[in-house]
Amino acid sequence: MKLHEELSEFENHPYEKRSFLYLDILSWLESKIQNVPVEVIIKQKAQKLIK
């Protein structure tokens, strides 16, 4: 959880943002924390953006 918090700080950083486009490490970490497939987390995030 601490790693997730630390990485979240960089998600919108102008120079670090590109890394998150190539590898969605935050979604992967959330999936491990919640014990659900990463696909479910990504789908939930996409649905939030559409709304």
Secondary structure, 3 states (H helix, E strand, C coil): CHHHHHHHCCCCCCCCHHHHHHCCHHHHHHHHHHCCCHHHHHHHHHHHHHC
